[in-house]
């Protein structure tokens, strides 16, 4: 009885079966923790491919609050088309890089190719591609 109690209290000095059970438990816990990690936000695959039957527009894209004068207290993606700004539905500001980076949506107004339409004063995108910034003349 004493050796059984000692092996339960001290698994490193216990029987090989206890060592295997402890090892399996630790590996299972590590595997579960690894699977629980989330991947960084990326653009939704359905908005990555344009519909050839729909026209592609080039619009200004930026943070609606920081750059386009829309109301609100958080940073949300918006586009300006035909002189009017709309919040975007269908993708997020963080799906296209760090919004607060030097070239991010909160710091600069960028050009984007989009497909979609205005529904209830929001621009619902079915395609969104941020265009590269033009090279500056030296």
Secondary structure, 3 states (H helix, E strand, C coil): CHHHHHHHHCHHHCCHHHHHHHHHHHHHHHHHHHHCCCCCCCCCHHHCCCCCCCCCEEEEEEECCCCCCCCCCCCCEEEEECCEEEEEECCCHHHHCCCCCCCCCCCCCEEEEEEEEEECCEEEEEEEEECCCCCCCC
